[in-house]
């Protein structure tokens, strides 16, 4: 949905032949509220990293801060650096979707140093709050700043039994602070959607869901009902929209995502469900979500510069969309197989040789 949002902002997909399938207002609502997809991602991220850390260390009270940071470094940095080595030269060459510009004026090339520093040290969202939207390709990396800023504090709050209580307290504090912060800044899109406190509550809810999931084991009869109710609530909130619901809309999306995760959790003896095509496709997208996140905007930026919105007629929007999705998926698969996964494995062996085998690399 995030990728569809970005395509819609570039090419107005709401004016495409898709309106023959879904009424125009519903279609635009489904597409333009794609920022809710980032909230869902944050919840899943908190859930996965917490549950994987518990499995890796036999409980968060035994978590190794050094190992945790090493795993994050190995997973995050190599493909990010690769993406930046593509985007920055294109920006320096003056390509419209990759250069820095504010209020119609191109910013000095030296500003790229500030931008790179903000991305690599996780305060790009703060730079956007000060400058506005200034780089089409790089501005989407605000969510990486939010996520990794949260995980800088994560191991410090959960080492030792008493400190794990501090993690729970911190997560509960984030849950309460999120709606308040978004309400206070509801007139400032960058702050109420991209601020640290605007997003920490979603990651915190994912962490709490992982910590408490064992207490809410559902049998095979209850799980579908929980997931169906959560999916219906998510769909209604999504179509309800962001505008006018800045404070609690994101909270409801986060809660619905957490319930989906609880409903998807199987008991120890439950069989693995058969993986049909839609499930396999979604699993592949999930497994390559980081590469898709980093590189789809490069594909879309190049396509947007090659064929501007005014040059693409309505009838060609769907083929152009399919090409964008196919190229993004192909590039993500190539980067994952040939670059990020091999480097991830090498760096983890060298930086954290004590890691237990068999733990998913996503953590």
N, C-alpha and C positions, 0 to 999 in steps of 0.2 A: 504493500500500500504506500510505503514511503517512495518507492521508485515510481509508482504511478502518479503520486502527487508531484514529483519533480517534473515528470513528463507533461503533466497537465499545466503546470505553471509555465512551461516552455512553449506548449503548443495548443493549449485550450482543448483538451480532450473532451470536455463537456459539450463541444460543438461538433462531435464526430458522429458517425453512423451508430455508435453505441446507444444513442438516444432512442433508437427504434426498439431496443431491448428493455431499457430502463428509463422511466420518465426523467426528463432533463434535470429538474430540481433534485431528485433523489441521486442521480448520477453525479451531479456536481458536489452534493453533500458527501457522498461516499469517497470521492476523489480528493476534495479540498480539505478534508479533515484528516489527511494522512499523517499529521503530526501526532495523532493518537497512536499511530504505529510505533513511534519512538518510545512512547510510554510503555507499550506492551513489551518492547524489546528490553527496556530497563528492568521490568519485573522479571522476565525470563533470565536476564543476565544475573540479577541478584540471586535468584533461585538456583541457577546452575553453579555459579561460582561457590556459593555457600555449601551446597550439597556435595559438590566434587571435592571441596576442601575437607569436609567432614569425612568423606570416604578415604581421601588420600592420607590424612593424618590420624584417622581413628577418632575424630572429635576435634572441635575447634579449639579446645583447651590445650591441644598439643600442636597447634599450627605453628609452622616455622615462618617467621616474617621474611627471612632471607629467601627461603624457597618460594614463598608466595610472590614476592616482588620479582624474583627471577622468572617465574612462569609468566607473569604479566608482561615483563620486558620482552621475553622471547616470542610471545604471541603477537604483541602489539607493534613493536618497533620495526621489524624488517619490512613488512608490506607497507607500513605507513611511510617509511623513508623512500620506498620505491615509488609510491604515488606522488610524493612531493617532488621527486626528481623528474617526474613527467610534467606536473602542473606548473612548477616554477619557471622552467625554460619557456613553456608556452606563454606564460604571462609576460616574461621579459621580452618575448618576440612580439608582444602586443595583441595576441589573440583575445577577442572581446570577452569570452567566457572565463578567462584565466588571469586577466590583469586585475590590479587593484584600482578601483575608482569609487569616488564618493561625491555625491551631489553633481554628477555629470563631469567631474574633472578627474583625470587619471592621476593617481598618487605617484610620488617619486619611487623609482625602482628600489631604493634603499629601504622602503617600507616593508619589502618582502622579508627582511631580517627580523623585524618586529613580529610579522605574521608567523614566520617559522618558529620563532621563540615561543609565541603564545600557543601554538599547536603542540610543540614538543614538551612544554612544561604545563600544559593543561589549564590555560586560562583564556583560550580563544573566545569563549562566550563572553568574557569580560571585555575583551577588545571589541567585539561586536556591539556590546552595550554602549561603548564609548564612540564608535565610528559608524554604527549602522551596518547595513548590508554593503560590503565593499568588494567581495570577491565571489563570483558565482560558484566556482568550483570548490574553493577552500572553506567557505562559510558553513558547509554542512558538517564540518569536523567539530563543531561546537559540542555535539553529543559525546564525542570521545573525551573532551575536556571534562564534562560533567561526570561521566562514568569513572574515569581514572582518578579524578580528584576524590571520589567516594572511596575507591579501593586503596588509595594511599593511607586512609585512616583505618580500613577494615582490619588488618592484622593486629594493629595496636590496641584494638578494642576487644579482642577475643582470645588473647593468650592468657591462660589461667582461668580457673573457674569463676573467680570474682570478676575478672575482666569481661568474661562472656556476658555477664549480667549488664556490663557497661555497653556492650554491643546492642543488646536488646533495648536498653534504655535509650541509646542513641537513635535506634531505628524508630522507636515510638515517638521520640521528639521530632524526627524528620517527618513522620506521618502527620503530626499536628501542625508543623510549621509550613508544610507545602501549601495547603489551601489558603492559609492566612497570607503567605507571601504572594501567591497568585492573585488574590483578591486586592491586595494593596497596589499591585502593579498591573492591574487588568487593562489599563489603557496603554501599556507599553508592551507590544508584542514580543520584542526580543527578551525582555526581562521575565514576563510571566510564562514564556515557553522555554527559554534557554538558560535561565538563571540556575545556579547550583540548588538553592532551596526550592525552586520550582520543580525540580526533577528528582532530588534525593529521596523523596517519599516513595516513588515508584520502585527504585532499587531497594530501599529499605523494606518495602512490603515483600519483595521477592526473597530477601534474606530471611525475614520472619516466617514466610511460608515454608521455606526449606527447614527451618529449625523446628517448626510445629507440625510439619506434615505427618510425622509418625503418629501423632495423637488423633489424626482425623482420617485414618485409613477407612476407605469406603469399599464395600463389597461390590461385586460385578453388577448387581442390580441398581445400586444407587449412583454409581459413577456416571452413566449416561444422562440421568436426570439432572445431576449437578452441572455437567458440562452443557446440556441443552439450555438450562436456565441462565448460565453464565454467558453463553453465546448470544442468547436473545437479549440479555441486558447490554452486552457490548454493542450489538447491532443498533439497538435503540439509542444508546448514548452517542454512538458514532454519527448517526443520522441527525440526532439532536443538535450536534455541532459544537464548535469551540466558542464562537462568538456569543457572548452573554452567559456562558457557563465556564468561564475561565477558572474559577476557584475549584469547583467540585467535579467538572467534567473529566479531568485527568484522573482524579481520585477514583471515580466510578470505573473508568477504563482499567486502571491498575487493579482494582478489586476484582473485576470480571476476569482479568488475566490470571490472577492468583487462584481463583476458583477453578478455572480451566486446568491449571497445573495440578491442583488437588484432585480433580476428577480424572486426570490422566495418570496419576500415580497408581501403579499396580502393587498388590501385595506380593510378598516373596514367592509364593507358589503359583501365582497367576501366570498363564501362558502368554507369550508374546503374540499380539494380534497380527494377523496376516497383513503384509505390506503391499497394498494395491498401488496402482499408479499415482493417484493424487497424494497418498501418504509418502511414497518414495520421493516424489518431486518436492514436497514440502520439507522432508528430511534433508534432501540435497541442498535446498535453499538455506535451511538452518545451518547446516554444516559449513556452508560457504558464505554465511551472512557478513562476516567481517570483510572479506575480499569484495563482495558485492557492494557493500557500503562504501569502501574506499574508491573503487574504480568505476562504478556505474556513472558517477557524475563526470568523469573524464570522457566516457563514451558519449554521454548526452551533451556535454559542452562542445565537443567536436562536431556532433551532428547539428547542434543548434547554430554553430558558426557557419557550417557548410550550407544548411538550408534554414533560413530564418522562418519564423512563424508566418510572416506575410507571404512567403513563397510556397507554402504547403497548403494545398487545398484540402477541404474536409474529407474527400474520398480517399486521400492518401494517408490520413492520420493513423489509421489502424495498421496498415503495412509498416509504416515508419515506427510505430510503437513496437510491433513484433520484432523488427530489426534491432531496435534499441535493447529490448529484453534479451534477444539471442546474443548480441555482441557483448552485452554486460556479463551474461552468464558464461560465455566462452572465455572472456578475459579473466573473470574470477576463477574459473576452473584451471586455466593455464598458470596464473600466478600462484594459486594454492599448490598445485602439483609440482611445479618446477622451482618455486622460490620460497614461499612462506612456510610450507610444511617441512621441507628439508632443513631450512635454517632454524625453525622452531625446535626440531628434534636435536640438532647439533648444540644449540645454545642451552637447552635444558640439560643435556648430558654434562655440559661443561660447568654451568652455573649452579645446578642443583643435582649433583650425581646421586644424592640420597633419596630421590623421588621414587615412590613405589611404581612398578610397572603396571600397565593395564589401565591407567587412569586416562580418560579422554583428554586429548590435547586442547580442547576448547577451554579448559580451566586454567 
